Amino acid sequence: MSISLAFFRKKNYNGGMENLLRYLETSYTAYQAVENAKTLLLGHGFVPLKEREEWALSAGGKYFVERNGSALIAFTVGSGKGFKIVASHTDSPCLKLKENPVTLSEPFKRLNAEPYGGGIWYSFFDRNLKLAGRLVREENGCLRAENYVSDFSVVIPSLAIHMQRDVNEKFAPNPQIDLLPLLGMDDVEFSALLKDPVSFDLYAVCAEPPFTSGDGGEFVSSPRVDNLTSVYGSLEALLAGDCEAGVNVAACLDGEEIGSRTFQGAGSDFLKNTLKRIEAALCKKGADWERTAANSFLISLDNAHSLHPNHPEKCDLTNRAVMGGGVVIKGHAGGAYTTDALSSSVVKTIFKRAGVKYQTFFNRSDMRSGSTLGAISLGQAGILSADLGLAQLAMHSAVETFAASDYAELRRGLEAFYRSAIKIDGETVEIG
């Protein structure tokens, strides 16, 4: 399932939650996330570009380019030098099907799958799961990729407590034994079920619809909160107004959950090459990529851990993020997050001027930090950067939770960032 163009054309883009929830529900994998993003952008006049073709860009133009069906970079062109980039990732933890996926356990058929990313795997048991991703077909001597979502569900059934009496004391799912979805009992071949593709990238993903909770409906729970709230927030902010200064960029990259070192990930040349091509296409007096990069700013947008009400001891003593506390600015001494004093000050100044709530986050010093795509992106393109995100609970669970009010703050903060004129001169930054 993907979102129709009519859906985007009839909806209001003034911060309503319905658009985000629809995106979370239907963007089962990175392929659907990019497909839905393309529909959104096309509905708002963005022009598609292709990497293999020459680019003709103009001031005031709106464009996007995709790579491998699961990564997309959209941008709008203003006047002057410098990029204002928001980078997020389109993938989430799930189970990836192997080739020849059907394994028999008479009379049942199961799907041989392996973990994609670091999921909380027990949360995937007894859930409504769909098969989604892409198929590659041969047509008239050409290979063509197409997105796919199954019209049926699969489930990973738990073992009854009567057969594992200690399940509530200790249970660590074995991925080769316990995480194989139950496909069915009939004799239909799997390839025939898919209408005989040459190959596929398919995943078992949570298909439960988003829902609100709390006595005031203040919490939102959904699959893929990490990190499609960031993807959609960056796209909505990009659509919110005209770009006056520099080039505004929403970079939606794939592969973060497995290290970003993929053809379409933050560790690839996709972002750097795109920025350099924009620079070359717009600069009439000769491109000067290094000077433009030195006057650019990147927000690495990936979610943060909220204080858990049952386990407050897991949080830092003085920098604990809380759902409802506003946009999170993340820091780490070891460089897991890219924020430093200068980049943090830039974000805080922009947010203060716009009246956007923000808070700071550090991990406990005796706990291993997570990481984001920001540091990997900077290995390809050296740009002043800060790590931001929403505070959320149950990160990498099949269903995750965040505060609706925080998403509204994120939208306003990103819009303010894109409106700002940022001039960087070493350790001096002017924000207009």
C-alpha positions in Angstrom: 0.0 0.0 0.0 1.2 3.5 -0.8 -0.4 6.9 -0.4 -2.3 8.3 -3.3 -1.6 11.7 -4.8 -5.2 12.7 -4.1 -4.6 12.1 -0.4 -1.7 14.6 -0.3 -3.5 17.2 -2.4 -6.6 17.3 -0.2 -4.8 17.4 3.2 -3.8 20.5 5.2 -0.1 20.9 5.9 -0.3 23.2 8.9 0.9 20.6 11.5 -2.0 18.1 11.5 -1.1 14.7 12.8 -3.2 12.7 10.3 -0.7 13.1 7.5 2.2 11.7 9.7 0.1 8.8 10.9 -0.8 7.8 7.4 2.8 8.0 6.4 3.9 5.8 9.3 1.2 3.3 8.6 1.9 2.8 4.9 5.7 3.2 4.7 6.3 -0.4 5.6 9.9 -0.4 4.4 12.4 2.1 3.0 11.0 1.5 -0.5 7.5 2.5 0.5 8.8 5.4 2.5 10.5 6.8 -0.6 7.5 6.0 -2.8 5.2 7.9 -0.5 7.7 10.8 -0.3 7.9 11.0 -4.1 4.1 11.2 -4.2 4.1 14.0 -1.7 6.8 16.0 -3.5 5.3 15.6 -6.9 2.0 16.8 -5.6 3.7 20.0 -4.5 5.5 20.8 -7.8 8.9 19.2 -7.2 10.8 18.1 -10.3 12.3 14.6 -10.4 16.0 14.4 -11.4 18.1 11.3 -12.3 21.7 10.7 -11.3 22.7 9.6 -14.8 21.4 12.7 -16.5 22.6 16.3 -16.6 20.9 18.7 -14.2 19.5 22.2 -15.2 18.6 24.0 -12.0 17.3 27.5 -11.4 16.7 29.8 -8.5 13.3 29.1 -6.9 13.3 25.6 -8.2 12.2 22.5 -6.3 13.7 19.1 -7.1 14.4 15.6 -5.8 16.6 12.7 -6.8 16.4 9.1 -5.6 18.8 6.2 -5.4 18.0 2.5 -5.6 14.4 3.1 -4.7 15.0 3.5 -0.9 16.9 6.8 -0.6 15.8 10.3 -1.7 17.2 13.8 -1.5 14.8 16.7 -2.0 15.9 20.3 -2.2 14.7 23.9 -2.9 16.9 26.6 -4.3 17.3 30.1 -2.8 19.9 32.8 -3.4 23.4 32.9 -2.0 25.8 30.2 -0.9 25.5 27.3 1.5 23.4 24.2 2.2 21.0 23.8 5.1 20.6 20.0 5.4 18.3 17.8 7.4 19.4 14.2 7.2 17.3 11.2 8.4 17.0 7.5 7.6 14.2 5.6 5.9 14.8 2.1 7.3 13.7 0.5 10.6 14.5 -2.9 12.3 12.5 -5.8 10.9 13.1 -9.3 9.5 14.6 -9.8 6.0 13.6 -12.8 4.0 16.4 -14.9 2.6 16.4 -16.4 -0.9 14.5 -19.7 -1.1 12.6 -18.6 2.0 10.1 -21.4 2.5 11.1 -24.0 5.1 8.8 -26.9 6.0 7.8 -27.9 9.5 5.0 -30.3 8.6 2.3 -29.5 8.1 3.3 -25.8 8.3 5.3 -23.6 6.0 7.6 -21.0 7.6 9.6 -18.1 6.1 13.4 -18.3 6.6 14.3 -14.7 7.7 17.2 -13.0 9.4 17.2 -9.8 11.6 17.6 -6.5 9.9 19.0 -4.1 12.4 18.9 -4.4 16.2 15.2 -4.9 17.0 13.5 -5.8 20.3 12.6 -9.1 18.8 10.2 -10.4 21.4 8.0 -7.4 20.5 7.5 -8.9 17.0 5.8 -12.0 18.4 2.0 -12.4 17.9 1.8 -9.3 15.9 0.1 -8.6 12.5 3.0 -8.7 10.1 3.1 -7.9 6.4 5.6 -8.9 3.8 6.8 -5.7 2.1 9.7 -4.4 0.0 10.4 -4.7 -3.7 10.4 -7.4 -6.4 12.5 -7.4 -9.6 10.8 -8.7 -12.7 12.0 -9.3 -16.3 9.9 -7.8 -19.0 10.8 -7.7 -22.6 14.5 -8.3 -21.9 14.6 -5.6 -19.2 14.8 -5.9 -15.4 12.4 -3.7 -13.6 12.0 -3.2 -9.8 8.5 -2.7 -8.3 7.4 -2.1 -4.8 5.4 -4.8 -3.1 3.1 -5.2 0.0 1.4 -8.5 0.6 -2.4 -8.7 0.7 -2.1 -11.3 3.5 -0.6 -11.2 7.0 1.9 -13.5 8.7 2.6 -14.1 12.4 5.4 -15.3 14.6 3.6 -17.3 17.3 4.9 -17.5 20.8 5.6 -20.8 22.5 2.9 -21.4 25.2 4.0 -20.8 28.7 3.2 -24.4 29.6 6.1 -25.4 27.3 8.6 -22.9 28.7 7.8 -22.3 32.3 10.6 -19.8 32.8 9.7 -17.6 29.9 8.9 -14.6 32.2 12.3 -15.0 33.9 14.5 -15.5 30.9 13.8 -15.7 27.2 16.2 -14.6 24.4 14.8 -15.4 21.0 17.1 -17.5 18.7 16.8 -15.8 15.3 17.1 -19.0 13.3 14.6 -20.9 15.5 12.1 -18.4 17.0 11.8 -15.6 14.5 10.5 -17.4 11.4 7.1 -16.1 10.4 4.3 -18.7 9.8 3.4 -18.5 6.1 0.6 -21.1 5.8 -0.3 -24.7 5.2 -1.2 -24.9 1.5 0.9 -26.1 -1.4 1.3 -22.8 -3.2 4.9 -22.1 -4.2 6.3 -18.8 -2.7 7.6 -17.6 -6.1 4.1 -18.2 -7.6 2.6 -16.3 -4.7 4.7 -13.3 -5.9 4.1 -14.0 -9.6 7.6 -15.3 -10.2 10.0 -12.4 -9.8 13.7 -12.8 -10.7 14.6 -11.8 -7.2 13.3 -9.7 -4.2 14.2 -7.6 -1.2 11.3 -8.5 1.1 10.9 -8.0 4.8 8.4 -9.1 7.5 7.3 -5.8 9.1 4.8 -4.7 11.7 1.5 -3.8 10.1 -0.4 -2.5 13.1 -1.9 0.9 12.6 -0.9 3.9 14.7 -2.9 4.7 17.8 -3.1 7.4 20.4 -3.0 6.9 24.2 -3.1 8.8 27.4 -6.1 10.4 29.0 -5.6 13.4 26.7 -4.5 11.5 23.7 -1.1 13.0 24.1 1.0 9.9 23.1 1.2 8.3 19.7 2.3 4.7 19.2 3.2 3.3 15.8 5.6 1.1 14.0 8.7 2.9 12.5 8.6 6.0 14.7 12.3 5.7 14.5 13.0 7.3 12.1 10.1 8.0 9.8 8.9 10.9 12.1 12.2 12.5 11.2 11.8 11.7 7.4 8.3 13.1 7.3 9.1 16.1 9.5 11.9 17.2 7.2 9.8 16.8 4.1 6.9 18.8 5.6 9.2 21.5 6.8 10.7 21.7 3.3 7.2 22.2 1.8 6.2 24.8 4.4 7.7 27.9 2.7 9.8 29.4 0.0 13.6 29.1 0.3 15.2 32.5 0.4 18.8 31.9 1.5 21.0 29.1 0.2 19.7 25.6 -0.7 17.4 23.7 1.7 17.9 19.9 1.6 16.0 17.0 3.1 18.3 13.9 2.8 16.3 10.7 3.4 19.0 8.0 3.4 18.7 4.2 3.8 20.7 1.6 5.7 21.3 3.4 9.0 20.1 0.4 11.1 22.8 -1.8 9.6 25.6 0.8 9.7 24.8 3.1 6.7 27.6 1.6 4.6 25.4 0.8 1.6 25.0 2.1 -1.9 22.2 4.3 -0.8 23.3 5.0 2.8 24.9 7.9 4.7 28.3 6.2 4.2 27.9 6.3 0.4 28.7 9.1 -2.0 25.0 9.9 -2.5 24.7 13.0 -0.3 28.1 14.4 -1.2 27.7 13.9 -4.9 24.2 15.4 -4.9 25.5 18.5 -3.1 28.4 18.9 -5.4 26.1 18.5 -8.5 23.8 21.2 -7.1 26.7 23.5 -6.5 28.0 22.9 -10.1 24.6 23.4 -11.7 24.0 26.7 -9.9 27.4 28.3 -9.9 27.9 30.4 -13.1 31.4 31.5 -12.2 32.7 28.0 -11.5 31.9 25.6 -8.7 33.7 26.0 -5.4 32.5 23.0 -3.4 34.9 23.4 -0.4 33.9 27.0 0.2 30.2 26.2 0.0 30.6 23.2 2.3 32.3 25.5 4.8 29.3 27.7 4.9 26.8 24.9 5.3 25.0 23.3 8.3 23.7 19.8 8.7 21.1 18.5 11.2 21.4 14.8 11.8 17.8 14.0 12.7 17.3 10.7 14.5 15.3 10.1 17.6 16.5 10.0 21.3 15.5 8.0 24.3 12.9 9.5 26.6 13.1 9.0 30.3 11.2 5.7 30.9 8.7 6.1 33.8 9.5 2.6 35.1 13.3 2.9 34.8 14.4 6.5 35.5 17.7 5.1 36.7 18.7 4.4 33.0 19.0 8.1 32.3 21.8 10.7 32.7 21.8 12.7 36.0 21.3 16.2 34.4 20.6 15.7 30.7 17.5 13.4 30.5 15.1 13.9 27.6 11.3 13.6 28.3 8.4 13.1 26.0 6.6 16.4 25.8 9.8 18.4 26.6 10.4 19.5 23.0 13.0 18.8 20.4 16.1 16.9 21.7 19.6 18.1 21.1 22.0 15.2 21.6 25.6 15.2 22.7 28.3 12.6 23.2 32.0 12.9 24.2 33.0 10.0 21.9 31.5 11.5 18.8 28.5 9.2 18.4 26.6 12.4 18.0 28.0 15.3 16.0 26.9 18.1 18.2 29.5 20.5 19.7 29.2 23.8 21.5 29.1 25.8 18.3 26.6 23.7 16.4 24.4 23.4 19.5 24.4 27.2 19.9 23.3 27.6 16.3 20.3 25.3 16.9 19.4 26.8 20.3 19.5 30.4 18.8 17.3 29.5 15.9 14.8 27.7 18.2 14.7 30.4 20.8 13.9 33.0 18.1 11.1 30.9 16.8 9.8 30.0 20.3 10.5 26.3 19.8 10.9 24.1 23.0 14.1 22.1 23.2 16.0 19.9 25.7 19.4 18.3 25.9 20.3 14.6 26.0 23.4 12.7 27.0 23.6 9.0 27.8 24.7 7.8 31.2 28.5 7.7 31.2 28.4 4.0 32.1 26.1 3.0 29.2 27.0 2.4 25.6 25.7 5.2 23.3 23.6 4.7 20.2 24.7 6.4 17.0 23.1 8.2 14.1 23.8 8.7 10.4 25.3 12.2 11.1 28.9 11.2 12.0 28.9 8.8 9.0 27.6 11.5 6.7 30.4 13.9 7.8 32.9 11.3 6.8 31.8 12.0 3.2 31.1 15.8 3.5 32.7 17.8 6.2 30.0 20.2 7.4 29.2 21.8 10.7 26.5 19.5 12.3 24.3 18.9 15.2 22.2 15.8 16.2 18.6 16.3 17.0 15.5 14.2 17.3 12.2 13.4 19.1 12.2 11.8 22.6 10.6 8.4 22.3 10.0 5.2 24.2 10.6 1.6 23.1 13.1 2.4 20.4 13.5 -0.5 18.0 10.3 -2.2 19.2 7.7 -3.3 16.7 5.6 -0.4 18.1 7.3 2.8 19.5 5.8 5.8 21.3 6.3 9.6 21.2 4.5 12.7 22.2 2.3 14.5 19.6 3.3 17.9 20.9 7.0 17.2 20.3 6.3 16.5 16.6 4.6 19.9 16.3 7.7 21.5 17.9 10.0 19.6 15.6 8.1 20.8 12.6 8.3 24.4 13.7 12.0 24.1 14.5 12.9 22.6 11.1 10.8 25.3 9.4 12.7 28.0 11.3 16.0 26.3 10.4 15.2 26.3 6.7 14.1 30.0 6.9 17.4 31.1 8.5 20.3 32.6 6.7 23.4 31.0 8.3 26.8 32.5 7.5 29.8 30.6 9.0 33.3 32.1 9.3 35.4 29.7 11.3 34.1 29.8 14.9 31.9 32.8 14.2 28.3 32.2 12.9 25.9 34.9 11.9 22.2 33.8 11.9 19.7 36.0 9.9 
